[in-house]
């Protein structure tokens, strides 16, 4: 062994234990945007003037925006500056396309979250029904399902108004689960 002291790795604590990345301090680096040079400003103005009357490019931009692309992505796909597309955004057809695309992205993201929520619920119900899972984990899964179902107010713990009747004799079921887990070993 050498006399050097080993420095902890970024994901390790001082004792060599692995530390979760979320527990590490977050370093926020300031973003400095350099001021545009005179040549860049002239180039931007020239592009804006060149595309001011280019209805074909503007029409393509509108179609991309309506399809859900952001202004930045639309500009990149058309190989123009985002400032040019933003310049068009005051015009009603472009403004409507931006709004339509934003709604399309919102709907798509919402569907993605709904699919993820269904997957999470399937995972929790699988854990609930698996006798091999520890009772503690099954109870945690049950709490998660109840907290998110709207049947119990998560803040107060009191039953919310619901159309479903629930057996709330939790203590008796918990005692049975704990008793049965002690006899399995």
N, C-alpha and C positions, 0 to 999 in steps of 0.2 A: 504494500500500500504506500502511496506517496504522501508527502507532507501537505499537499495542496488541499484546501477545503473545497468541497464540491458545492457549486452554486446550485440552488434549486432551479429546476426547469420551469418554464412559464406555467405549466399545468401541475406543478407540484408545490406543496407547502414546504416548510422548513424541515419537517420530519420525513419527507419523501412521499407523503400521502398525496394522492392525486386530488387536485382541487377542480371542482366543476368550473367550466369556462364562464358561466353566468355569475360566479362568486368573485371573479377577478375584477379589479378596478377597470372601469372603462376610460380609455384615454380619448378625449375629444380633441381632434386636431383642428385648428382654425383653418378655414378655407379662404385663401386670399385670391381674389379674382384680379388679375392684372388689368390695368386700364388699357383700353384699345388704343393701338397706335394710329397715327394719322392715316397711314396706308390702309389699315383695316377699316377705318370709318369710311374712307372713300370707296373701298370695295363694297361695303354694306350698302351704301347709298346707291352705287351703280347697280347692284343686284336688285334693290327695291325698285328702281326706275325701270330696269329691264323686264321684271316680272309684273309690273303694275298693269300692263295691258295684255299679258299672256293668259288669255282665257283658258287655253288648253291645260296649262299647268295648274291654274286655279281650280279648274273642274276636277282634275285628278286629286288635288288636295282635298276638295270637298268630299269626294267619294271615299278617300282614305279616312278622313275625320269621321264621316258617318259610319264607317265600318268599325269604329272604336279605337282607331290609332290616336295616340296623343299628338299634340302639335310638334313636339320634338321628334318623335318617330316619323311622322309624316314628312317633316322637312328632311330628315336623313334619307328616307326612301326616294324623295324627289331630288336629292342632291342640291338642296337650297338651304339657306339659313332659316332657323326657326323665327327670327325676327321678321322675315318676309311673310311667313304664314300668319304670324301674330298681326302683322300690318293689315292683312286681309280680314282679320276676325271682326272688324267693325262693320263689315258688310253683312246684311241680313242672311244671305244663303250660307256664308261661312260661319257666322255666329250660330245659326240653327244646326249646322253640321257638327260644330264643337259640342253643343248641348246634347245632340242626339248620340254622338259617340260616347260622351260621358255617361249617359243613361245606359247605353249598351254595355259599357265596362262595368257599371254598377250591378247590372243584372247578371252578367257573367261571373263576377266575383261572388255575388250572393248565391248563385247556384253552386259554385265551388265550396263555399262555406256550408251550405246545406248538405252537400255530399259528404264533407268531412264530418259534420255533426252526426249524420246517419252511421258512418263508420265508427265513430266514437261510441255511439249508443250500442251498436252491435258488439263492440269490444267489452263494454261494461256489462251488458246482459250475458255475454259468454262467461265472464268472470263470476257473475252472480250465480249462474247455474252450474258451475264446475265445483264439484265436491272436493276435488284435489287442491283447490286454492285455499289458502289459510283463511280462517274466519275473519281475521282483522282486515285482510284485503277485500273480502266479500262485503264486509260492512262498509268499508270506504267506498266501494263501487256502488252500493245501495244508496249511501249518502249523496254521492255525485249524481246519480239518476234522479233522486228525489229533489235535490237542490235545483236541478235544471228542468224538471218536469213542470213546474208551476203548481204542483200539488201542495208544496210546503213553501211558505215565505222564507227565503234564505236569510233575511235579516233578523226576523223575529223568531223563526222556528215554529211558528204556528201554522196550522193547516190553512191553506188558501181555499176560497170557494172553488169547488170543482164538481164535475159531473160524475166523478168516480168515487165510490166508497172504498176506503182503505182500512184494513185491519191494523190498528195501531198498538197492538199488544207487543210492543218491541222488547220489553224486558224479558218476557217469557221465551220468545224466540231466541234472544241473545243467550240466555242461560242454556237452552238446548244446544245451540251451536258450540258454545264453549265446552259444555259437558261432552259432546260427541267428539270434539277435537282432542280432548284429553285422553280418550280411550283408543284413539287410532294408533298411537305410537306403539 
